Amino acid sequence: MNKWIKLLIIIVTIFCILLILKNLIKTNYKKEESGNTKSIKEIEDYILNINSYKAKIKVTVTSNKNVNFYELEQEVIGLQKVEQTALSPDDLKGIKIVYKDGTLEITNTNYNLTKIYKDYPYISNNGLFLTSFLEEYRKAEEKEIKEENGKIKMTYKNEKNKYNIKQVLYINKSNLRPENLQIYDVNNECKVDIVYNEIEFNI
């Protein structure tokens, strides 16, 4: 066989292989970009079915005078157990709050100090917990879920508390994991901003 024909066959073969690889990469890219194919209603149902989770969060609290930053680790198992541990700042590091079966236990692991409160109201009814947002969202008369800037945005309003008039939860559309929870006051100023660094559902 003429060496030019052989060379032409090799070139055509390489071109075909590259073309196939290009199509495979393009197909996988599209699949990754599209993420899930759930409707807004299906996403809402999925998020509202979260009854337990474990997360590491960064919290920014803004008051009239200053801004404070906290890092916390949370674990919520339905109505059975709520646990929160402070990771920073240093003066709060190691303080652990555990609610279980109506008993609230506050421990400072740095000093081996523990305080126990019996018949304590359910602690996850607190703006810092994701399950609290979900419960209030379910009950809210004024609420909305929509896609905005590539994220799923869940919002509810509560006219009873001027310091917590509105809460907004932003969810990654691809993996359906919460990324950010914001709490607004009556002046529509964000007073609490929670960033979810790590989160695991239905543990």
DARABEL-V456715 format. One record per backbone hydrogen bond with DSSP energy under -0.5 kcal/mol. CO is the residue of the C=O (numbers start at 0). NH is the residue of the N-H. E is the energy in kcal/mol with one decimal. If there is no record, write none. Layout:
[[CO NH E] [CO NH E]]
//
This chain:
[[1 5 -2.2] [2 6 -2.2] [3 7 -2.2] [4 8 -2.5] [5 9 -2.3] [6 10 -2.5] [7 11 -2.6] [8 12 -2.5] [9 13 -2.6] [10 14 -2.5] [11 15 -2.4] [12 16 -2.4] [13 17 -2.6] [14 18 -2.3] [15 19 -2.4] [16 20 -2.6] [17 21 -2.4] [18 22 -2.0] [19 23 -2.2] [20 24 -2.6] [21 25 -2.4] [22 26 -2.4] [23 27 -2.5] [24 28 -2.4] [25 29 -2.2] [26 30 -2.1] [27 31 -2.4] [28 32 -2.7] [29 33 -2.4] [30 34 -1.2] [38 42 -2.4] [39 43 -2.5] [40 44 -2.4] [41 45 -2.3] [42 46 -2.6] [43 47 -2.5] [44 48 -1.0] [45 48 -0.6] [46 49 -1.7] [48 50 -0.6] [50 77 -1.9] [51 201 -2.7] [52 75 -2.8] [53 199 -2.4] [54 73 -2.9] [55 196 -2.1] [55 197 -1.5] [56 71 -2.3] [57 194 -2.8] [58 60 -0.5] [58 69 -2.5] [59 61 -0.5] [59 192 -2.4] [60 62 -0.5] [60 67 -2.7] [65 62 -2.9] [67 60 -2.8] [69 58 -3.2] [70 86 -3.2] [70 87 -1.5] [71 56 -2.8] [72 84 -2.6] [73 54 -2.5] [74 82 -2.8] [75 52 -2.1] [75 77 -0.6] [76 79 -1.8] [76 80 -1.6] [79 100 -1.0] [80 76 -3.1] [81 98 -3.5] [82 74 -2.7] [83 96 -3.1] [84 72 -2.5] [85 93 -2.6] [87 70 -2.1] [88 91 -1.6] [88 92 -1.3] [91 94 -2.2] [93 95 -0.5] [93 108 -2.0] [94 85 -2.4] [95 106 -3.0] [96 83 -2.6] [97 104 -3.0] [98 81 -2.4] [99 102 -1.8] [101 119 -2.5] [102 99 -2.5] [102 104 -0.5] [103 116 -3.1] [104 97 -2.7] [104 106 -0.5] [105 114 -2.6] [106 95 -3.3] [106 108 -0.8] [107 110 -1.1] [107 111 -1.0] [107 112 -1.6] [112 107 -2.8] [114 105 -3.0] [116 103 -2.9] [121 124 -1.1] [123 125 -2.3] [125 128 -2.1] [128 131 -0.5] [128 132 -1.5] [129 133 -2.2] [130 134 -2.1] [131 135 -2.4] [132 136 -2.7] [133 137 -2.1] [134 138 -1.6] [135 139 -1.7] [140 142 -0.7] [141 156 -2.3] [143 154 -3.0] [145 152 -3.6] [147 150 -1.6] [149 172 -0.7] [150 147 -3.3] [150 152 -0.5] [151 153 -0.5] [151 170 -2.7] [152 145 -1.9] [153 168 -3.0] [154 143 -2.6] [155 166 -2.2] [157 160 -0.8] [159 161 -0.5] [160 163 -1.4] [161 185 -2.4] [164 157 -2.9] [165 183 -3.2] [166 155 -1.9] [167 181 -2.8] [168 153 -2.8] [169 178 -3.0] [169 179 -1.4] [170 151 -2.5] [171 175 -1.8] [172 35 -0.6] [176 171 -2.5] [178 195 -1.9] [179 169 -3.2] [180 193 -3.2] [181 167 -2.5] [182 190 -2.7] [182 191 -1.5] [183 164 -1.7] [183 165 -1.4] [184 187 -2.1] [188 184 -2.0] [188 190 -0.6] [190 61 -3.0] [191 182 -2.7] [192 59 -2.5] [192 194 -0.5] [193 180 -2.5] [194 57 -2.3] [194 196 -0.9] [197 55 -2.0] [199 53 -2.1]]
//
